[in-house]
């Protein structure tokens, strides 16, 4: 009995071998097949793991082994083998109607083996590739042979061995006499070779038969063969323990294999147990998706899954897309530490005993899988963290745009809010456990019950605790995820899960709307009913403009659907969506844009309208973040002719990893407070208003005149000279003046007397018109021109202040008539966080409101295509002057295009300046 101390052929195939070496190996493997087929047996599992090496390169000497799956030719056998080497008729492809087991299945595997040795990988890594070849639609694997320099005879041998029809393939003897291996360069004889037999004379000096020594005891009884290999396995283990000084190559077969049909045969005959490997993704095509099969089991048991590739649209010869659920959840920021068991079902389509690999997932997803797992049924899911290879930016670029389609195709969407937790309950209410938030949501959807809950007596502490629990649920991180907007909007049926509880999305959404509509009444419940209402009221703060309300509203407003759930129209542009949901978070800053594109009327999934050019917003995760942002700005300007996007804070911060990740000043970042969801997406009032709805018209409807440039320059960082990409925007416009005075920023509703002086107070009566208009940016809360009664209200309020005294809005609002308080409330909303500035003298210059970081020397400009004036900051560089974008501003007397009124195009062009913004 032989001991194969060099292991199997798989150990030598980390890199492709030369064609000469391939000829030597394939010739000897063919010799073994001739011997078996002549004795009316087929191997059925020919692959590198089952070819044992007696001597390696360059004078190869190999032998066939592992005959546990071997059987009689044409016998009624089960479908067995290793996927990747199995003939198409064994996996349901090809022209044969039955799963035949002729000698041709070994010849198919022989051709695959030859290709693997020469090219370095399998010709058909997925079932789709195999199906395309059997249908005659794809012979690209033959092209790969040419690319690696394989001879024509080699290609012909492989092509004939791998004919889609079993009847068209070579026989073992025909393969042995094929011109590619008929006359190989002889190998010099060695004393280690057994004596040459008569069957070798015309085939060169290879040992024959090319079977392991165990084959000398080959029996026509497969059961006897299985027992024989038990002895081989035992012999290997004993020999390995005895030869402590000899290198032992484990002969382990990690590839999935169907068990031998004989009950008393071992599963793997020559095997040392290795720990499972980390799951490795295989590439998929852009029209394919992966689905996760969550296998049945106890929620507390180990999670086992399978992954399989499907087409979203069912195709012939492809596995049908099963009913699946799409999971909507929050990733979390912690490291992935929970291990689950995963199998590649494309490699083991007929067996549950394939290779189990491990995959690490994060805590929240692990909790979701445990709670969603069925005890009796295997369930199919689409989960982005698992079904998309997150390490492959190319795959992400073609998979993430399909998320809307994936969620539309899903049988349902499972919304996972997390485990149930009562850690947040105030100490005074811990003795009164609340109703579970989802049970409570179901209850208040009943309007009669809601009315009862809003009129509870002060003694009903459980009602107060339940309101707080529901409010706390709406502040969970799921509601701030940007991706959930399309996940919920696309679904035609969704279920909300929290721990073991669940509720239909429509009932949950109704509860959220009713809760927010009656929020003031809920707050009143705590007055007099709770000894310390401030402790509980904090759970009800910031909910009026909460992200939960925005998501519920989005499910009704973003898409127009038919009765069957099909998307008929998209109601908002990408710019409008990014602005509307700017408070929502994303792990990858590029998802600021990409997570909303499927919902956009100008996104890649929407058809261009009449006269429109093809959409330019295509997700590309290989593009750096600053370039992605700049590309979005360029798209917005090109599609609207407006530069208002420069004034809106919309971009998520960029991780400071390299010098190349510096954003230009004309891309505005979302305020940190808005990112935390505490203001519901509102970061103070924007003067430019919502996209497509201008409040002002400073450039009199002139289209933007600008150009974008992306260039690279050298910069010093840490004493090292590094390249840095610089994003430039060249915009044309007019320069109005230079900031000579400023005061602020105004905080907590207190306007200093110096700021009032800049606005025009304490001067003649004519200037008072400037002050009352400036303090409200000359618009009411709806964006309409200021009513004249604002003037009286302003003078009334200012009359209550002494010379040199600040205007304290919060104090005065409680002492003034209702109309004056209404005006002051508008003042507070406009001036908060802003500076008052002045260009030139108080009487003849320009004044207004500007960003909090406005400085002396900044310039006031009008950019063509921008609806409001802007403040720019001059900067000097070696190549000349450029400008940084500071922000939008209110300039009294300029907001409705007064600076351009009466000017013809020639006059405008004469005074025009091109500003280089970096």
Buried (B, 14 or more C-beta within 10 A) or exposed (E): BBBBBBBBBBBBBEEBBEBEBBBBBBBBBBBBBBBBBEEEBBBBBBBBBBBBBBBBEEEBBBBBBBBBBBBBBEEEBBBBBBBBBBBBBBBBBBEBEEBBBBBBBBBBBBBBBBBBBBBBEBBBBBBBBBBBBBBEEBEEBBEBBEEEEBBEBBBBBBBBBBBBEBEEBBBBBEBBBBEBBBEBEEBEEEEEBEEBEEBBEEBBBBBBBBBBBBBEEBEEEBEEBBBBBBEBBEBBBEBBEEEEEEEBBBBBBBBBBBBBEBEEBBEBBBBBEEEBEEBEBBEBEEEBBBBBBBBBBEEEEEBBBBBBBBBBEEBEBBBEBEEBBBBBBBBBEEEBEBBBBBBBBBBBBBBEEBBBBEBEBBBBBBBBBBBBBEEEEBBBBBBBBBBBBBEBBEBBBBBBBBBBBBBBBBEBBBBBBBBBEEEEBBEBBEEBEBBBBBBBBBBBBBEEEBEBBBEBEEEBBBBBBBBBBBBBBBBBBBBBBBBBBBBBBBBBEBBBBBBEBBBBBEBBBBBBBBBBEBBEEBBEBBEEBBEEBEBBBEBBEBBEBBBBBBBBBBBEEBBEBEEEEEBEEBEBBBBBBBBBBBBBBBBBBBBBBBBBBBBBBBBBBBEEEEEEEEBEBBBBBEBBBBBBBBBBBBBBBEBBBBBBBBBBBBBBEBEEEBBBBBBBBBBBBBBEEBBEBBBBBBBBBBBBBBBEEBBBBBBBEBEBBBEBEEEEEEBEEEEEEEEBBBBBBBBBBBBBBEBBBBBBBBEEBBBBBBBBBBBBBBBEEEBBEBBBBBBBBBBBEEBEEBEEEBBBBBBBBBEBBEEEEBBBBEEBBEEBEEEBBBBBBBBBBBBBEBBBBBBBEBEEEBBBBBBBEBBEEBBBBBBBBBBBBBBBBEEEEEEEEBBBBBBBBBBBBBBEBEBBEEBEEEEBEEEBEEBBBB
